[in-house]
Amino acid sequence: MPRERTATACWLAALVVVGTLAAVVPAGVAAAGPSSPSATQNVSTGSDALAADAQSNSPYGTIVPTAIEKTDDATIAGGAVLPENYSVRDVPETVNGSIVRVEDGRTVWQQTFSTANTTTQIAEIEVGPDGDVYAVVSTRPTQVESYPAETTTEVVHLTADGDLTWRYDLDTTGYAGVASAGGMLSATDQGVAVVHALPDDAGVRLAELTGGDAIWTETYDVSAEPTTLRATDDGFLVAGTAGYSNPWVLQTSASGAVELNTTVRGSVDQRVAGAVPTDDGGVLLAGTQSTFGGTYSTNAWVSRLDDDGVTRWSRVYGTDVRANVQGVAAHDGGVLLLERGEYSLDGETTLRLRGVGADGAQQFVESAAFTGSVTATHFGDDDVTLAGVENALEGNFTVGTTTVDVPRRGDGEYAFEADLGPTSNETVYRGQTLRFADANAGEETYELLALPGERDEFEPHVVRRITFEGDEAILESATLPAGEYVLRNADGDALVLDEGDVVDTGDREAAAFELASQDFFHLDTNRTFVDAAAGEDGVSMSLHSDRTNYVLHASVTDSNDESVSADELEAAFETVDGFDGVETVDGREVARIEVGDDEDVRLNVSAAALDAGLYEVTVASPDTRDAGAVTSARVVVAQDADREIGVSLNRSSLTVPADGTAAANVTLTGVDNGITALSLSANRTGEPAIRPRLNPQINASSVSVGAGIGRDEASTETTVFEARTGNGSVEIGTLTVGTDRFGEETVATGNNTVAFRVDWVVDEDGTPYSVPDPITVPVEVVESTNATEGSDEPGEPDEGGVVSGGSASGGSSDGGSESDSGSGSAGGSASGSSGSGTATAAADR
């Protein structure tokens, strides 16, 4: 029976909200013998055995699929059977796993795995050549009290008619993500192969099973997370990630004997999503590369290793957008990548299909969309099937399927033009495409050698093999870590370079060149909010890079991720030093800025040239952005608006014990189009020394809180982005006031005030509201009482606004800073030293 490769689910993200149903299997596995069934199973047959849930209308019956496999005449789906009226906000006591066979929209049979008070899910499915079904079934307690949870993971076998014949227990205790292109299982002529990590970093085990027994098992001494397994013509190909960030490849014989076991060393963060063998014994690896700089970015990455495990080429794709590679399949001699871009629980999830040839050239890239959250994917010869859930947050979910055609092969869209050639004892930058030329090279293969630095523990080693064609060779450097390198010829000589040309041979010291990262850690702005209606205009943006004499591209996108027009962009950046016009790059308008000899760059942008809205300004160096040379900042522009919101506190004044706190709830009124971003601030001056804090309590993805304190003043501010609220009156958090001490002084009783203000508020469309005037809040500091002792609800205000047992101020040093972090809807709070300094907190999810 012909088979197609399936991408196992790892996206049950709508259900991950409560941590109930992530498409994961436990890692830390130790193959044991066959086990007797430990859960209840049942097989239903017939077209009406599965009455589709009224809430589901799923093509897979009552199952939310987490894995699907398609054959010529059927679809085998595995997943979770969710209870009626399921909502991600309510954790069900029991979730059953189930496998179903569907033919022409009709359910032929269903096998269910159920144990009370557990969550059971089907993590992967593989169909054998005779139609037999193999699956990974994972069961853990629904209420997890400690980690790793006691988890049972089994490989199970069903006949083509759905009969359960055997189960093989892998003795798992922890968790690991299932790969999206092959995962743990691969069908063989004798049965099925399974690969998994052992607990406590004890290695990786590969076994072949038949009839519920292991034909053979092999354990490999490597600390790695395998994420893909493929049966090859003469053995098995396993790939994954070692040490959280390094690609790892294992090639074995048909009985598990090692033929290649290598880790691609480097400091670049790369996680393998899939691997495809090449005809000459090599491997195409693909996955996601992460870069950390002023902004965090993830992009698609593909490498080709030769039969010795040495990289021939390695490239990054799609650097104009953030992407996570979710699936990899063999395609047209190269690989097909399925990438997830913008993600949504209930709206559209952005997907891309990208074809990469055997030489690394991009053959095509095409966008697709899925409404809701994709939970399972299947790669066919000519199309990709996406399955998932919609309306998961509404308690009225539906399950649907979309088929996306794989684009035809293009002419190759990936540019190979060199940026420059390295010169020995000089610096080039990661991301640049480097040219090498040697009149004596012919078609020989040269090697690029990585040299250890003062603090590196590794020995010199080959990181690339470069074949010269027409006496020239091209090397893309985005996936290489920063460091020193030497090019050496087929005779082993180190080559001295002048702008990429080989001019001599020499020792390593004379021949080495440096590959550095162009880091932009921050795009600092002197203001976030520009009230153009009040005559405000400019925003000063500054960044630093050790590199000089290069080009910057600056783009501006609104809250819908759409670029502003070329005219708006030119009007905003035309006064910036070095501005050289507007270009279109990767479908976006960018301002071209030429940077001279200064390492510190200041961009004086006329923000008032933009329409009212919330904008993200992104600055990148075009030749190094795919290696992380990108940073961004947000700017809110307010034009004339007649939508004024109101603000109210549930207490007109606050009474604070000398060693306690008091709080008032903050509510915004007149909200007619939701809130997606806002900024609040509060401050006091003079005595007595009280300290305000703002604690946002709305559903948001990004919350930052800052605070400062000095001898005669204290201030706080909070900024929220990517929020989701309703309309009307919206409670957004609390204003808390506490006593504080600067140095060794005591807190006196008496009266003071706190000035509280709404700095700006932006609606769901990114358009600012008009904000009200500041509020002056009287505060009285009174003698300490015993009311602060023994409170049942610390941090909650009583009728007078006093927080019994609430958190007080920081330490008694003379200055400094403090930071904290958190996530979720409540944001974070921070308290700084009782001296001159600042404190910040952030919650980014």
Protein Blocks (a to p, Z undefined) as FASTA:
>chain_A
ZZddddddfklmmlmmnomaccdddehiadddddddfbdcdddedjklpccdfklopakl
jaccfbdcddfkbccdddddddehiafkbccfbdcddddddeehiafbdcddddehiacd
dfbdcddfkopacdddddddfbacbdcdddddddddddfkopafbdcdehiabdcdddfe
hpjaccdfklpadddddehhiaccddddeehiafbdcddddddddfbdcddfklccdddd
eehiaccdddddfkopafbdcddedjbdcddfbdcddfkopacdddddddddfbccdddd
dddddfkopafbdcdehklbccddfbdcdeehiacddddfdddfklccddddddddfkop
afbdcddddehjdfbdcddfkbccddddehklnopacddddddddddddebjadcbdfbd
cdehiacdehiacddddfklmmaccdddddddfklcbdcddfbdcddehhiacddfklpc
cdddddddfkopacddeehiafbdcdfklmpccddddddfbacdfbfbdcfknopabdcd
ddddfbghiadddddddfkopacdfklmmmmmmmpghiabjadeehiacddddddfbfbd
cddddfklpccdddddddddfklmmnopacddddddddddfbdcddddfbfbdcddfkbc
cddddddehianbpfbdcdddddedjddddddddddbddfbdcddddddfkbccddddde
hiacdehjddfbdcddddddehjbccdedddddddddfbdcdfkopacdddddddddddd
ddddfklgopabghiacfkopaghiacdddfbfbdcdddddedjkopadddddbdddddd
dddZZ
